[in-house]
Amino acid sequence: MIAKTKKYFQDIQNEWTKVSKPEWKEVRGNSFVVITATAILIAFLWLVDGADQLPRWTGESKEVTDLVTPGFALLAVLPLAIPFIFSRLMDNWKFSIVIGLIPVTVAVVLHLTAGGPVTGFGIAWLRSLFL
């Protein structure tokens, strides 16, 4: 019994030495991507969750202030900020940018085609969908 247990732990140790482990740079880059994506998602949901309309800026040109809301401004800045941030932290940042920009692109297209802010696109929308 003791010999089998000892062999079991030796096998685990042998397999552990065969496994490739990520380098610290990869772990740091991937962690930053996850934290950044989570922060972007939190900010997006905070802006639009349960709101009938996004806050609007006021100005003299009614057409411009109807189109450009604070939420839309955030979505417009993200495609510029994401490549800058990821290019400094990851080797394969181009692929990560494409994947990260898909939700931003969808939200911008929905925003522009709907003629105004996307309403109900957040946790409140998910709650009404599943409950």
C-alpha positions in Angstrom: 0.0 0.0 0.0 2.8 2.4 0.9 4.7 1.5 -2.3 1.6 2.3 -4.4 1.1 5.6 -2.7 4.8 6.5 -3.1 4.6 5.5 -6.8 1.4 7.6 -7.2 3.2 10.7 -5.9 6.3 10.0 -8.0 4.1 9.7 -11.1 2.5 13.1 -10.3 5.9 14.7 -9.9 7.1 13.2 -13.2 4.0 14.5 -15.0 4.4 17.9 -13.4 7.9 18.2 -14.8 6.6 17.4 -18.3 4.0 20.1 -18.2 4.9 23.4 -19.8 4.3 26.3 -17.6 3.7 29.9 -18.8 6.4 32.5 -18.3 5.7 35.5 -15.9 5.4 37.8 -18.9 2.6 35.7 -20.4 0.8 35.5 -17.0 1.1 39.2 -16.5 -0.1 40.0 -20.0 -3.1 37.6 -19.8 -4.1 38.8 -16.4 -4.0 42.4 -17.6 -6.2 41.5 -20.5 -8.8 39.8 -18.3 -8.8 42.7 -15.8 -9.1 45.3 -18.5 -11.9 43.4 -20.3 -13.7 43.1 -17.0 -13.4 46.8 -16.3 -14.6 47.7 -19.7 -17.6 45.3 -19.3 -18.4 46.8 -15.9 -18.2 50.3 -17.2 -20.4 49.5 -20.1 -23.0 47.7 -18.0 -22.9 50.6 -15.4 -23.6 53.1 -18.2 -26.5 51.3 -19.7 -28.0 49.0 -17.1 -31.6 49.6 -16.6 -31.6 53.0 -18.1 -34.3 54.0 -20.5 -31.9 56.5 -22.0 -28.3 57.3 -21.6 -27.4 60.7 -20.2 -27.2 63.3 -22.9 -25.0 66.3 -23.3 -26.6 69.6 -24.0 -25.4 72.0 -26.7 -26.5 74.3 -29.4 -26.5 71.6 -32.2 -29.3 69.2 -31.3 -28.2 66.7 -33.9 -24.7 66.3 -32.5 -25.8 66.1 -28.9 -28.4 63.5 -29.7 -25.8 61.3 -31.4 -22.9 61.8 -29.1 -23.7 60.7 -25.6 -21.2 59.9 -22.8 -21.6 56.2 -23.4 -21.0 56.6 -27.1 -17.9 58.7 -26.3 -16.6 55.8 -24.2 -17.2 53.4 -27.0 -15.5 55.7 -29.5 -12.4 56.0 -27.3 -12.0 52.3 -26.6 -10.8 51.3 -30.1 -8.1 53.9 -29.8 -7.1 53.0 -26.2 -7.1 49.1 -26.5 -4.4 48.8 -29.1 -2.2 51.2 -27.2 -2.5 49.3 -23.9 -2.2 45.8 -25.3 0.7 46.5 -27.7 2.9 47.3 -24.7 2.0 44.1 -22.6 1.6 41.2 -25.0 3.4 39.7 -27.9 0.3 38.5 -29.7 -1.6 41.7 -29.1 -3.1 42.0 -32.6 -5.3 38.9 -32.1 -6.4 40.1 -28.7 -7.4 43.5 -30.1 -9.6 41.9 -32.8 -11.3 39.7 -30.2 -11.6 42.6 -27.7 -13.1 45.0 -30.3 -15.9 42.8 -31.4 -18.3 43.8 -28.6 -17.3 47.4 -28.9 -18.0 47.3 -32.7 -21.4 45.6 -32.1 -22.4 48.2 -29.5 -21.3 51.1 -31.8 -23.3 49.7 -34.8 -26.4 49.1 -32.6 -26.0 52.6 -31.2 -25.8 54.2 -34.7 -28.5 52.1 -36.4 -31.0 52.5 -33.5 -30.9 56.2 -34.0 -30.0 56.7 -30.3 -28.6 55.0 -27.3 -29.1 51.2 -26.9 -31.7 50.8 -24.2 -32.1 47.9 -21.8 -28.8 46.3 -22.8 -27.4 45.3 -19.5 -28.1 43.2 -16.4 -31.7 44.5 -16.3 -32.1 43.1 -19.9 -30.6 39.8 -18.9 -32.9 39.7 -15.8 -36.0 40.2 -17.9 -34.8 37.6 -20.4 -34.2 34.8 -17.9 -36.5 35.5 -15.0 
